[in-house]
Amino acid sequence: MSGNPEASITRADALTLLLYNQHALAASMEEVIKWLSENGVGIVADNAMTAIETLDTNAQAITDAIMRLRQS
């Protein structure tokens, strides 16, 4: 990364917005998963939960990157 604090803040802000989108997608998926589970489509719900686990893992990595950018 460059030593330009303004550029780091801009990158961190962009990543933060992407992270918010990721959280929104996960929340909407959870609603669909709940509906699927309640309507007897458990295997599809299980597959969707696997996708949410990936979103959660990636969200943590993005959060860590944002923190590093904000501290630089």
CHARMM internal coordinates of N, CA and C (Angstrom, degrees):
IC EDIT
DIST 1 N 1 CA 1.4399
DIST 1 CA 1 C 1.5238
ANGL 1 N 1 CA 1 C 109.59
DIST 1 C 2 N 1.3111
ANGL 1 CA 1 C 2 N 114.42
DIHE 1 N 1 CA 1 C 2 N 152.43
DIST 2 N 2 CA 1.4515
ANGL 1 C 2 N 2 CA 119.23
DIHE 1 CA 1 C 2 N 2 CA 178.55
DIST 2 CA 2 C 1.5150
ANGL 2 N 2 CA 2 C 109.64
DIHE 1 C 2 N 2 CA 2 C -75.12
DIST 2 C 3 N 1.3172
ANGL 2 CA 2 C 3 N 115.31
DIHE 2 N 2 CA 2 C 3 N 165.41
DIST 3 N 3 CA 1.4464
ANGL 2 C 3 N 3 CA 120.36
DIHE 2 CA 2 C 3 N 3 CA 177.86
DIST 3 CA 3 C 1.5140
ANGL 3 N 3 CA 3 C 112.52
DIHE 2 C 3 N 3 CA 3 C -85.00
DIST 3 C 4 N 1.3180
ANGL 3 CA 3 C 4 N 117.71
DIHE 3 N 3 CA 3 C 4 N 11.46
DIST 4 N 4 CA 1.4450
ANGL 3 C 4 N 4 CA 123.14
DIHE 3 CA 3 C 4 N 4 CA -177.55
DIST 4 CA 4 C 1.5299
ANGL 4 N 4 CA 4 C 110.01
DIHE 3 C 4 N 4 CA 4 C -85.17
DIST 4 C 5 N 1.3498
ANGL 4 CA 4 C 5 N 117.54
DIHE 4 N 4 CA 4 C 5 N 107.59
DIST 5 N 5 CA 1.4668
ANGL 4 C 5 N 5 CA 119.26
DIHE 4 CA 4 C 5 N 5 CA -177.54
DIST 5 CA 5 C 1.5320
ANGL 5 N 5 CA 5 C 112.79
DIHE 4 C 5 N 5 CA 5 C -62.54
DIST 5 C 6 N 1.3162
ANGL 5 CA 5 C 6 N 117.22
DIHE 5 N 5 CA 5 C 6 N -33.67
DIST 6 N 6 CA 1.4714
ANGL 5 C 6 N 6 CA 119.84
DIHE 5 CA 5 C 6 N 6 CA 179.91
DIST 6 CA 6 C 1.5314
ANGL 6 N 6 CA 6 C 110.80
DIHE 5 C 6 N 6 CA 6 C -64.96
DIST 6 C 7 N 1.3240
ANGL 6 CA 6 C 7 N 116.65
DIHE 6 N 6 CA 6 C 7 N -39.75
DIST 7 N 7 CA 1.4634
ANGL 6 C 7 N 7 CA 120.41
DIHE 6 CA 6 C 7 N 7 CA 177.77
DIST 7 CA 7 C 1.5253
ANGL 7 N 7 CA 7 C 110.53
DIHE 6 C 7 N 7 CA 7 C -65.90
DIST 7 C 8 N 1.3218
ANGL 7 CA 7 C 8 N 117.08
DIHE 7 N 7 CA 7 C 8 N -39.52
DIST 8 N 8 CA 1.4650
ANGL 7 C 8 N 8 CA 120.31
DIHE 7 CA 7 C 8 N 8 CA 178.22
DIST 8 CA 8 C 1.5196
ANGL 8 N 8 CA 8 C 110.83
DIHE 7 C 8 N 8 CA 8 C -63.65
DIST 8 C 9 N 1.3163
ANGL 8 CA 8 C 9 N 116.92
DIHE 8 N 8 CA 8 C 9 N -41.14
DIST 9 N 9 CA 1.4683
ANGL 8 C 9 N 9 CA 120.69
DIHE 8 CA 8 C 9 N 9 CA 178.90
DIST 9 CA 9 C 1.5202
ANGL 9 N 9 CA 9 C 110.16
DIHE 8 C 9 N 9 CA 9 C -64.50
DIST 9 C 10 N 1.3261
ANGL 9 CA 9 C 10 N 117.30
DIHE 9 N 9 CA 9 C 10 N -41.82
DIST 10 N 10 CA 1.4631
ANGL 9 C 10 N 10 CA 121.29
DIHE 9 CA 9 C 10 N 10 CA 178.90
DIST 10 CA 10 C 1.5249
ANGL 10 N 10 CA 10 C 110.71
DIHE 9 C 10 N 10 CA 10 C -61.65
DIST 10 C 11 N 1.3309
ANGL 10 CA 10 C 11 N 116.31
DIHE 10 N 10 CA 10 C 11 N -44.49
DIST 11 N 11 CA 1.4687
ANGL 10 C 11 N 11 CA 119.94
DIHE 10 CA 10 C 11 N 11 CA 178.26
DIST 11 CA 11 C 1.5325
ANGL 11 N 11 CA 11 C 110.42
DIHE 10 C 11 N 11 CA 11 C -64.12
DIST 11 C 12 N 1.3221
ANGL 11 CA 11 C 12 N 116.72
DIHE 11 N 11 CA 11 C 12 N -43.14
DIST 12 N 12 CA 1.4624
ANGL 11 C 12 N 12 CA 120.31
DIHE 11 CA 11 C 12 N 12 CA 179.62
DIST 12 CA 12 C 1.5274
ANGL 12 N 12 CA 12 C 110.78
DIHE 11 C 12 N 12 CA 12 C -63.00
DIST 12 C 13 N 1.3349
ANGL 12 CA 12 C 13 N 116.92
DIHE 12 N 12 CA 12 C 13 N -40.22
DIST 13 N 13 CA 1.4674
ANGL 12 C 13 N 13 CA 120.02
DIHE 12 CA 12 C 13 N 13 CA 178.49
DIST 13 CA 13 C 1.5280
ANGL 13 N 13 CA 13 C 110.92
DIHE 12 C 13 N 13 CA 13 C -63.38
DIST 13 C 14 N 1.3303
ANGL 13 CA 13 C 14 N 117.23
DIHE 13 N 13 CA 13 C 14 N -41.90
DIST 14 N 14 CA 1.4605
ANGL 13 C 14 N 14 CA 120.89
DIHE 13 CA 13 C 14 N 14 CA 179.21
DIST 14 CA 14 C 1.5263
ANGL 14 N 14 CA 14 C 110.68
DIHE 13 C 14 N 14 CA 14 C -64.94
DIST 14 C 15 N 1.3211
ANGL 14 CA 14 C 15 N 116.62
DIHE 14 N 14 CA 14 C 15 N -43.33
DIST 15 N 15 CA 1.4666
ANGL 14 C 15 N 15 CA 120.04
DIHE 14 CA 14 C 15 N 15 CA 177.68
DIST 15 CA 15 C 1.5270
ANGL 15 N 15 CA 15 C 111.08
DIHE 14 C 15 N 15 CA 15 C -63.90
DIST 15 C 16 N 1.3182
ANGL 15 CA 15 C 16 N 116.82
DIHE 15 N 15 CA 15 C 16 N -36.76
DIST 16 N 16 CA 1.4638
ANGL 15 C 16 N 16 CA 120.48
DIHE 15 CA 15 C 16 N 16 CA 178.72
DIST 16 CA 16 C 1.5207
ANGL 16 N 16 CA 16 C 110.63
DIHE 15 C 16 N 16 CA 16 C -61.81
DIST 16 C 17 N 1.3343
ANGL 16 CA 16 C 17 N 116.85
DIHE 16 N 16 CA 16 C 17 N -43.14
DIST 17 N 17 CA 1.4633
ANGL 16 C 17 N 17 CA 119.75
DIHE 16 CA 16 C 17 N 17 CA 177.64
DIST 17 CA 17 C 1.5231
ANGL 17 N 17 CA 17 C 111.39
DIHE 16 C 17 N 17 CA 17 C -63.53
DIST 17 C 18 N 1.3259
ANGL 17 CA 17 C 18 N 116.98
DIHE 17 N 17 CA 17 C 18 N -40.24
DIST 18 N 18 CA 1.4666
ANGL 17 C 18 N 18 CA 120.15
DIHE 17 CA 17 C 18 N 18 CA 176.31
DIST 18 CA 18 C 1.5255
ANGL 18 N 18 CA 18 C 111.03
DIHE 17 C 18 N 18 CA 18 C -63.15
DIST 18 C 19 N 1.3142
ANGL 18 CA 18 C 19 N 116.19
DIHE 18 N 18 CA 18 C 19 N -39.05
DIST 19 N 19 CA 1.4653
ANGL 18 C 19 N 19 CA 120.68
DIHE 18 CA 18 C 19 N 19 CA 178.05
DIST 19 CA 19 C 1.5275
ANGL 19 N 19 CA 19 C 110.45
DIHE 18 C 19 N 19 CA 19 C -63.58
DIST 19 C 20 N 1.3409
ANGL 19 CA 19 C 20 N 117.10
DIHE 19 N 19 CA 19 C 20 N -42.65
DIST 20 N 20 CA 1.4685
ANGL 19 C 20 N 20 CA 120.24
DIHE 19 CA 19 C 20 N 20 CA 177.42
DIST 20 CA 20 C 1.5327
ANGL 20 N 20 CA 20 C 110.40
DIHE 19 C 20 N 20 CA 20 C -60.59
DIST 20 C 21 N 1.3382
ANGL 20 CA 20 C 21 N 116.44
DIHE 20 N 20 CA 20 C 21 N -41.25
DIST 21 N 21 CA 1.4695
ANGL 20 C 21 N 21 CA 119.83
DIHE 20 CA 20 C 21 N 21 CA 177.31
DIST 21 CA 21 C 1.5215
ANGL 21 N 21 CA 21 C 110.56
DIHE 20 C 21 N 21 CA 21 C -62.34
DIST 21 C 22 N 1.3200
ANGL 21 CA 21 C 22 N 116.10
DIHE 21 N 21 CA 21 C 22 N -40.29
DIST 22 N 22 CA 1.4564
ANGL 21 C 22 N 22 CA 120.44
DIHE 21 CA 21 C 22 N 22 CA -179.89
DIST 22 CA 22 C 1.5253
ANGL 22 N 22 CA 22 C 110.47
DIHE 21 C 22 N 22 CA 22 C -63.06
DIST 22 C 23 N 1.3271
ANGL 22 CA 22 C 23 N 117.04
DIHE 22 N 22 CA 22 C 23 N -41.99
DIST 23 N 23 CA 1.4695
ANGL 22 C 23 N 23 CA 120.70
DIHE 22 CA 22 C 23 N 23 CA 177.87
DIST 23 CA 23 C 1.5295
ANGL 23 N 23 CA 23 C 110.70
DIHE 22 C 23 N 23 CA 23 C -63.84
DIST 23 C 24 N 1.3303
ANGL 23 CA 23 C 24 N 116.76
DIHE 23 N 23 CA 23 C 24 N -40.35
DIST 24 N 24 CA 1.4695
ANGL 23 C 24 N 24 CA 120.64
DIHE 23 CA 23 C 24 N 24 CA 179.32
DIST 24 CA 24 C 1.5289
ANGL 24 N 24 CA 24 C 110.63
DIHE 23 C 24 N 24 CA 24 C -64.48
DIST 24 C 25 N 1.3270
ANGL 24 CA 24 C 25 N 116.58
DIHE 24 N 24 CA 24 C 25 N -42.42
DIST 25 N 25 CA 1.4660
ANGL 24 C 25 N 25 CA 119.85
DIHE 24 CA 24 C 25 N 25 CA 177.47
DIST 25 CA 25 C 1.5249
ANGL 25 N 25 CA 25 C 111.30
DIHE 24 C 25 N 25 CA 25 C -61.80
DIST 25 C 26 N 1.3106
ANGL 25 CA 25 C 26 N 116.76
DIHE 25 N 25 CA 25 C 26 N -42.95
DIST 26 N 26 CA 1.4633
ANGL 25 C 26 N 26 CA 120.26
DIHE 25 CA 25 C 26 N 26 CA 179.40
DIST 26 CA 26 C 1.5255
ANGL 26 N 26 CA 26 C 110.54
DIHE 25 C 26 N 26 CA 26 C -63.03
DIST 26 C 27 N 1.3255
ANGL 26 CA 26 C 27 N 117.09
DIHE 26 N 26 CA 26 C 27 N -41.53
DIST 27 N 27 CA 1.4612
ANGL 26 C 27 N 27 CA 120.25
DIHE 26 CA 26 C 27 N 27 CA 179.72
DIST 27 CA 27 C 1.5315
ANGL 27 N 27 CA 27 C 111.12
DIHE 26 C 27 N 27 CA 27 C -63.59
DIST 27 C 28 N 1.3242
ANGL 27 CA 27 C 28 N 116.23
DIHE 27 N 27 CA 27 C 28 N -41.79
DIST 28 N 28 CA 1.4641
ANGL 27 C 28 N 28 CA 118.29
DIHE 27 CA 27 C 28 N 28 CA 179.32
DIST 28 CA 28 C 1.5284
ANGL 28 N 28 CA 28 C 110.80
DIHE 27 C 28 N 28 CA 28 C -68.02
DIST 28 C 29 N 1.3228
ANGL 28 CA 28 C 29 N 116.79
DIHE 28 N 28 CA 28 C 29 N -36.99
DIST 29 N 29 CA 1.4663
ANGL 28 C 29 N 29 CA 120.25
DIHE 28 CA 28 C 29 N 29 CA 177.13
DIST 29 CA 29 C 1.5222
ANGL 29 N 29 CA 29 C 110.61
DIHE 28 C 29 N 29 CA 29 C -63.70
DIST 29 C 30 N 1.3188
ANGL 29 CA 29 C 30 N 116.70
DIHE 29 N 29 CA 29 C 30 N -37.76
DIST 30 N 30 CA 1.4679
ANGL 29 C 30 N 30 CA 119.67
DIHE 29 CA 29 C 30 N 30 CA 179.17
DIST 30 CA 30 C 1.5209
ANGL 30 N 30 CA 30 C 111.13
DIHE 29 C 30 N 30 CA 30 C -62.41
DIST 30 C 31 N 1.3349
ANGL 30 CA 30 C 31 N 116.70
DIHE 30 N 30 CA 30 C 31 N -37.84
DIST 31 N 31 CA 1.4656
ANGL 30 C 31 N 31 CA 120.14
DIHE 30 CA 30 C 31 N 31 CA 176.73
DIST 31 CA 31 C 1.5285
ANGL 31 N 31 CA 31 C 111.22
DIHE 30 C 31 N 31 CA 31 C -63.42
DIST 31 C 32 N 1.3271
ANGL 31 CA 31 C 32 N 116.20
DIHE 31 N 31 CA 31 C 32 N -43.55
DIST 32 N 32 CA 1.4658
ANGL 31 C 32 N 32 CA 120.37
DIHE 31 CA 31 C 32 N 32 CA 179.31
DIST 32 CA 32 C 1.5307
ANGL 32 N 32 CA 32 C 109.88
DIHE 31 C 32 N 32 CA 32 C -66.17
DIST 32 C 33 N 1.3161
ANGL 32 CA 32 C 33 N 116.83
DIHE 32 N 32 CA 32 C 33 N -41.07
DIST 33 N 33 CA 1.4695
ANGL 32 C 33 N 33 CA 120.80
DIHE 32 CA 32 C 33 N 33 CA 179.17
DIST 33 CA 33 C 1.5229
ANGL 33 N 33 CA 33 C 110.47
DIHE 32 C 33 N 33 CA 33 C -61.14
DIST 33 C 34 N 1.3287
ANGL 33 CA 33 C 34 N 116.05
DIHE 33 N 33 CA 33 C 34 N -42.51
DIST 34 N 34 CA 1.4705
ANGL 33 C 34 N 34 CA 119.87
DIHE 33 CA 33 C 34 N 34 CA 178.44
DIST 34 CA 34 C 1.5244
ANGL 34 N 34 CA 34 C 109.77
DIHE 33 C 34 N 34 CA 34 C -59.16
DIST 34 C 35 N 1.3319
ANGL 34 CA 34 C 35 N 116.28
DIHE 34 N 34 CA 34 C 35 N -46.06
DIST 35 N 35 CA 1.4548
ANGL 34 C 35 N 35 CA 120.07
DIHE 34 CA 34 C 35 N 35 CA 179.62
DIST 35 CA 35 C 1.5251
ANGL 35 N 35 CA 35 C 111.16
DIHE 34 C 35 N 35 CA 35 C -62.95
DIST 35 C 36 N 1.3229
ANGL 35 CA 35 C 36 N 116.56
DIHE 35 N 35 CA 35 C 36 N -43.96
DIST 36 N 36 CA 1.4650
ANGL 35 C 36 N 36 CA 120.24
DIHE 35 CA 35 C 36 N 36 CA 179.44
DIST 36 CA 36 C 1.5253
ANGL 36 N 36 CA 36 C 111.03
DIHE 35 C 36 N 36 CA 36 C -59.98
DIST 36 C 37 N 1.3162
ANGL 36 CA 36 C 37 N 115.87
DIHE 36 N 36 CA 36 C 37 N -44.95
DIST 37 N 37 CA 1.4682
ANGL 36 C 37 N 37 CA 120.33
DIHE 36 CA 36 C 37 N 37 CA -178.91
DIST 37 CA 37 C 1.5262
ANGL 37 N 37 CA 37 C 111.01
DIHE 36 C 37 N 37 CA 37 C -62.88
DIST 37 C 38 N 1.3302
ANGL 37 CA 37 C 38 N 115.70
DIHE 37 N 37 CA 37 C 38 N -40.51
DIST 38 N 38 CA 1.4648
ANGL 37 C 38 N 38 CA 120.12
DIHE 37 CA 37 C 38 N 38 CA -178.67
DIST 38 CA 38 C 1.5280
ANGL 38 N 38 CA 38 C 112.59
DIHE 37 C 38 N 38 CA 38 C -72.92
DIST 38 C 39 N 1.3207
ANGL 38 CA 38 C 39 N 116.92
DIHE 38 N 38 CA 38 C 39 N -16.91
DIST 39 N 39 CA 1.4597
ANGL 38 C 39 N 39 CA 120.62
DIHE 38 CA 38 C 39 N 39 CA -176.83
DIST 39 CA 39 C 1.5264
ANGL 39 N 39 CA 39 C 112.78
DIHE 38 C 39 N 39 CA 39 C -113.16
DIST 39 C 40 N 1.3230
ANGL 39 CA 39 C 40 N 115.86
DIHE 39 N 39 CA 39 C 40 N 24.00
DIST 40 N 40 CA 1.4506
ANGL 39 C 40 N 40 CA 120.75
DIHE 39 CA 39 C 40 N 40 CA 170.16
DIST 40 CA 40 C 1.5232
ANGL 40 N 40 CA 40 C 116.59
DIHE 39 C 40 N 40 CA 40 C 75.72
DIST 40 C 41 N 1.3126
ANGL 40 CA 40 C 41 N 117.48
DIHE 40 N 40 CA 40 C 41 N 24.12
DIST 41 N 41 CA 1.4665
ANGL 40 C 41 N 41 CA 120.29
DIHE 40 CA 40 C 41 N 41 CA 178.95
DIST 41 CA 41 C 1.5353
ANGL 41 N 41 CA 41 C 107.61
DIHE 40 C 41 N 41 CA 41 C -116.41
DIST 41 C 42 N 1.3111
ANGL 41 CA 41 C 42 N 114.24
DIHE 41 N 41 CA 41 C 42 N 56.24
DIST 42 N 42 CA 1.4587
ANGL 41 C 42 N 42 CA 121.18
DIHE 41 CA 41 C 42 N 42 CA -173.54
DIST 42 CA 42 C 1.5144
ANGL 42 N 42 CA 42 C 114.99
DIHE 41 C 42 N 42 CA 42 C -61.12
DIST 42 C 43 N 1.3268
ANGL 42 CA 42 C 43 N 118.04
DIHE 42 N 42 CA 42 C 43 N -37.91
DIST 43 N 43 CA 1.4714
ANGL 42 C 43 N 43 CA 119.73
DIHE 42 CA 42 C 43 N 43 CA -177.71
DIST 43 CA 43 C 1.5212
ANGL 43 N 43 CA 43 C 110.51
DIHE 42 C 43 N 43 CA 43 C -65.41
DIST 43 C 44 N 1.3122
ANGL 43 CA 43 C 44 N 117.05
DIHE 43 N 43 CA 43 C 44 N -38.49
DIST 44 N 44 CA 1.4668
ANGL 43 C 44 N 44 CA 120.38
DIHE 43 CA 43 C 44 N 44 CA 177.53
DIST 44 CA 44 C 1.5296
ANGL 44 N 44 CA 44 C 109.39
DIHE 43 C 44 N 44 CA 44 C -66.95
DIST 44 C 45 N 1.3129
ANGL 44 CA 44 C 45 N 116.54
DIHE 44 N 44 CA 44 C 45 N -40.71
DIST 45 N 45 CA 1.4582
ANGL 44 C 45 N 45 CA 120.95
DIHE 44 CA 44 C 45 N 45 CA 177.60
DIST 45 CA 45 C 1.5300
ANGL 45 N 45 CA 45 C 110.66
DIHE 44 C 45 N 45 CA 45 C -61.40
DIST 45 C 46 N 1.3199
ANGL 45 CA 45 C 46 N 116.62
DIHE 45 N 45 CA 45 C 46 N -41.13
DIST 46 N 46 CA 1.4689
ANGL 45 C 46 N 46 CA 120.26
DIHE 45 CA 45 C 46 N 46 CA 178.47
DIST 46 CA 46 C 1.5291
ANGL 46 N 46 CA 46 C 111.38
DIHE 45 C 46 N 46 CA 46 C -62.66
DIST 46 C 47 N 1.3223
ANGL 46 CA 46 C 47 N 116.07
DIHE 46 N 46 CA 46 C 47 N -42.65
DIST 47 N 47 CA 1.4646
ANGL 46 C 47 N 47 CA 119.75
DIHE 46 CA 46 C 47 N 47 CA 178.64
DIST 47 CA 47 C 1.5232
ANGL 47 N 47 CA 47 C 110.85
DIHE 46 C 47 N 47 CA 47 C -63.83
DIST 47 C 48 N 1.3067
ANGL 47 CA 47 C 48 N 116.86
DIHE 47 N 47 CA 47 C 48 N -39.83
DIST 48 N 48 CA 1.4644
ANGL 47 C 48 N 48 CA 120.61
DIHE 47 CA 47 C 48 N 48 CA 178.80
DIST 48 CA 48 C 1.5283
ANGL 48 N 48 CA 48 C 111.08
DIHE 47 C 48 N 48 CA 48 C -66.54
DIST 48 C 49 N 1.3179
ANGL 48 CA 48 C 49 N 116.86
DIHE 48 N 48 CA 48 C 49 N -35.72
DIST 49 N 49 CA 1.4692
ANGL 48 C 49 N 49 CA 119.78
DIHE 48 CA 48 C 49 N 49 CA 177.47
DIST 49 CA 49 C 1.5220
ANGL 49 N 49 CA 49 C 110.87
DIHE 48 C 49 N 49 CA 49 C -63.78
DIST 49 C 50 N 1.3208
ANGL 49 CA 49 C 50 N 116.77
DIHE 49 N 49 CA 49 C 50 N -35.55
DIST 50 N 50 CA 1.4597
ANGL 49 C 50 N 50 CA 120.55
DIHE 49 CA 49 C 50 N 50 CA 176.07
DIST 50 CA 50 C 1.5251
ANGL 50 N 50 CA 50 C 110.02
DIHE 49 C 50 N 50 CA 50 C -61.54
DIST 50 C 51 N 1.3180
ANGL 50 CA 50 C 51 N 116.64
DIHE 50 N 50 CA 50 C 51 N -40.62
DIST 51 N 51 CA 1.4654
ANGL 50 C 51 N 51 CA 120.75
DIHE 50 CA 50 C 51 N 51 CA 177.97
DIST 51 CA 51 C 1.5253
ANGL 51 N 51 CA 51 C 110.70
DIHE 50 C 51 N 51 CA 51 C -64.51
DIST 51 C 52 N 1.3145
ANGL 51 CA 51 C 52 N 117.12
DIHE 51 N 51 CA 51 C 52 N -39.44
DIST 52 N 52 CA 1.4683
ANGL 51 C 52 N 52 CA 120.31
DIHE 51 CA 51 C 52 N 52 CA 178.32
DIST 52 CA 52 C 1.5231
ANGL 52 N 52 CA 52 C 110.47
DIHE 51 C 52 N 52 CA 52 C -64.68
DIST 52 C 53 N 1.3180
ANGL 52 CA 52 C 53 N 117.32
DIHE 52 N 52 CA 52 C 53 N -38.38
DIST 53 N 53 CA 1.4664
ANGL 52 C 53 N 53 CA 119.94
DIHE 52 CA 52 C 53 N 53 CA 177.73
DIST 53 CA 53 C 1.5272
ANGL 53 N 53 CA 53 C 110.47
DIHE 52 C 53 N 53 CA 53 C -60.48
DIST 53 C 54 N 1.3248
ANGL 53 CA 53 C 54 N 117.00
DIHE 53 N 53 CA 53 C 54 N -38.42
DIST 54 N 54 CA 1.4625
ANGL 53 C 54 N 54 CA 120.65
DIHE 53 CA 53 C 54 N 54 CA 176.19
DIST 54 CA 54 C 1.5220
ANGL 54 N 54 CA 54 C 110.36
DIHE 53 C 54 N 54 CA 54 C -65.03
DIST 54 C 55 N 1.3328
ANGL 54 CA 54 C 55 N 117.14
DIHE 54 N 54 CA 54 C 55 N -43.53
DIST 55 N 55 CA 1.4642
ANGL 54 C 55 N 55 CA 120.35
DIHE 54 CA 54 C 55 N 55 CA 177.11
DIST 55 CA 55 C 1.5349
ANGL 55 N 55 CA 55 C 110.70
DIHE 54 C 55 N 55 CA 55 C -58.63
DIST 55 C 56 N 1.3279
ANGL 55 CA 55 C 56 N 116.38
DIHE 55 N 55 CA 55 C 56 N -42.96
DIST 56 N 56 CA 1.4655
ANGL 55 C 56 N 56 CA 120.13
DIHE 55 CA 55 C 56 N 56 CA 179.81
DIST 56 CA 56 C 1.5239
ANGL 56 N 56 CA 56 C 112.03
DIHE 55 C 56 N 56 CA 56 C -63.24
DIST 56 C 57 N 1.3182
ANGL 56 CA 56 C 57 N 116.10
DIHE 56 N 56 CA 56 C 57 N -43.60
DIST 57 N 57 CA 1.4667
ANGL 56 C 57 N 57 CA 120.31
DIHE 56 CA 56 C 57 N 57 CA 178.30
DIST 57 CA 57 C 1.5218
ANGL 57 N 57 CA 57 C 110.66
DIHE 56 C 57 N 57 CA 57 C -61.31
DIST 57 C 58 N 1.3237
ANGL 57 CA 57 C 58 N 116.05
DIHE 57 N 57 CA 57 C 58 N -47.12
DIST 58 N 58 CA 1.4571
ANGL 57 C 58 N 58 CA 120.05
DIHE 57 CA 57 C 58 N 58 CA -179.55
DIST 58 CA 58 C 1.5197
ANGL 58 N 58 CA 58 C 111.66
DIHE 57 C 58 N 58 CA 58 C -67.48
DIST 58 C 59 N 1.3170
ANGL 58 CA 58 C 59 N 117.38
DIHE 58 N 58 CA 58 C 59 N -33.96
DIST 59 N 59 CA 1.4666
ANGL 58 C 59 N 59 CA 120.46
DIHE 58 CA 58 C 59 N 59 CA 178.26
DIST 59 CA 59 C 1.5274
ANGL 59 N 59 CA 59 C 110.31
DIHE 58 C 59 N 59 CA 59 C -61.32
DIST 59 C 60 N 1.3118
ANGL 59 CA 59 C 60 N 116.63
DIHE 59 N 59 CA 59 C 60 N -38.86
DIST 60 N 60 CA 1.4672
ANGL 59 C 60 N 60 CA 119.23
DIHE 59 CA 59 C 60 N 60 CA 179.03
DIST 60 CA 60 C 1.5238
ANGL 60 N 60 CA 60 C 110.41
DIHE 59 C 60 N 60 CA 60 C -66.30
DIST 60 C 61 N 1.3137
ANGL 60 CA 60 C 61 N 117.92
DIHE 60 N 60 CA 60 C 61 N -41.69
DIST 61 N 61 CA 1.4661
ANGL 60 C 61 N 61 CA 120.88
DIHE 60 CA 60 C 61 N 61 CA 178.47
DIST 61 CA 61 C 1.5340
ANGL 61 N 61 CA 61 C 110.84
DIHE 60 C 61 N 61 CA 61 C -64.44
DIST 61 C 62 N 1.3247
ANGL 61 CA 61 C 62 N 116.60
DIHE 61 N 61 CA 61 C 62 N -40.24
DIST 62 N 62 CA 1.4666
ANGL 61 C 62 N 62 CA 119.91
DIHE 61 CA 61 C 62 N 62 CA 177.45
DIST 62 CA 62 C 1.5234
ANGL 62 N 62 CA 62 C 110.48
DIHE 61 C 62 N 62 CA 62 C -64.68
DIST 62 C 63 N 1.3193
ANGL 62 CA 62 C 63 N 116.99
DIHE 62 N 62 CA 62 C 63 N -42.40
DIST 63 N 63 CA 1.4685
ANGL 62 C 63 N 63 CA 120.92
DIHE 62 CA 62 C 63 N 63 CA 178.10
DIST 63 CA 63 C 1.5220
ANGL 63 N 63 CA 63 C 110.80
DIHE 62 C 63 N 63 CA 63 C -59.48
DIST 63 C 64 N 1.3156
ANGL 63 CA 63 C 64 N 116.39
DIHE 63 N 63 CA 63 C 64 N -43.75
DIST 64 N 64 CA 1.4654
ANGL 63 C 64 N 64 CA 120.22
DIHE 63 CA 63 C 64 N 64 CA 178.46
DIST 64 CA 64 C 1.5324
ANGL 64 N 64 CA 64 C 111.09
DIHE 63 C 64 N 64 CA 64 C -61.68
DIST 64 C 65 N 1.3272
ANGL 64 CA 64 C 65 N 116.74
DIHE 64 N 64 CA 64 C 65 N -42.01
DIST 65 N 65 CA 1.4707
ANGL 64 C 65 N 65 CA 120.62
DIHE 64 CA 64 C 65 N 65 CA 179.14
DIST 65 CA 65 C 1.5270
ANGL 65 N 65 CA 65 C 110.98
DIHE 64 C 65 N 65 CA 65 C -64.82
DIST 65 C 66 N 1.3208
ANGL 65 CA 65 C 66 N 116.42
DIHE 65 N 65 CA 65 C 66 N -41.14
DIST 66 N 66 CA 1.4682
ANGL 65 C 66 N 66 CA 120.29
DIHE 65 CA 65 C 66 N 66 CA 178.03
DIST 66 CA 66 C 1.5221
ANGL 66 N 66 CA 66 C 110.18
DIHE 65 C 66 N 66 CA 66 C -60.26
DIST 66 C 67 N 1.3123
ANGL 66 CA 66 C 67 N 116.82
DIHE 66 N 66 CA 66 C 67 N -44.42
DIST 67 N 67 CA 1.4652
ANGL 66 C 67 N 67 CA 120.54
DIHE 66 CA 66 C 67 N 67 CA -179.24
DIST 67 CA 67 C 1.5354
ANGL 67 N 67 CA 67 C 110.88
DIHE 66 C 67 N 67 CA 67 C -62.87
DIST 67 C 68 N 1.3346
ANGL 67 CA 67 C 68 N 116.52
DIHE 67 N 67 CA 67 C 68 N -41.14
DIST 68 N 68 CA 1.4620
ANGL 67 C 68 N 68 CA 119.59
DIHE 67 CA 67 C 68 N 68 CA 178.58
DIST 68 CA 68 C 1.5302
ANGL 68 N 68 CA 68 C 110.74
DIHE 67 C 68 N 68 CA 68 C -63.98
DIST 68 C 69 N 1.3319
ANGL 68 CA 68 C 69 N 117.37
DIHE 68 N 68 CA 68 C 69 N -41.73
DIST 69 N 69 CA 1.4517
ANGL 68 C 69 N 69 CA 121.00
DIHE 68 CA 68 C 69 N 69 CA 178.32
DIST 69 CA 69 C 1.5218
ANGL 69 N 69 CA 69 C 111.47
DIHE 68 C 69 N 69 CA 69 C -63.70
DIST 69 C 70 N 1.3015
ANGL 69 CA 69 C 70 N 117.24
DIHE 69 N 69 CA 69 C 70 N -41.81
DIST 70 N 70 CA 1.4663
ANGL 69 C 70 N 70 CA 121.28
DIHE 69 CA 69 C 70 N 70 CA -177.97
DIST 70 CA 70 C 1.5368
ANGL 70 N 70 CA 70 C 111.04
DIHE 69 C 70 N 70 CA 70 C -69.31
DIST 70 C 71 N 1.3169
ANGL 70 CA 70 C 71 N 116.94
DIHE 70 N 70 CA 70 C 71 N -25.30
DIST 71 N 71 CA 1.4625
ANGL 70 C 71 N 71 CA 119.86
DIHE 70 CA 70 C 71 N 71 CA 179.94
DIST 71 CA 71 C 1.5277
ANGL 71 N 71 CA 71 C 112.13
DIHE 70 C 71 N 71 CA 71 C -87.27
DIST 71 C 72 N 1.3435
ANGL 71 CA 71 C 72 N 117.20
DIHE 71 N 71 CA 71 C 72 N -12.47
DIST 72 N 72 CA 1.4642
ANGL 71 C 72 N 72 CA 118.65
DIHE 71 CA 71 C 72 N 72 CA -177.42
DIST 72 CA 72 C 1.5199
ANGL 72 N 72 CA 72 C 112.08
DIHE 71 C 72 N 72 CA 72 C -87.96
END
COOR INIT
IC SEED 1 N 1 CA 1 C
IC BUILD
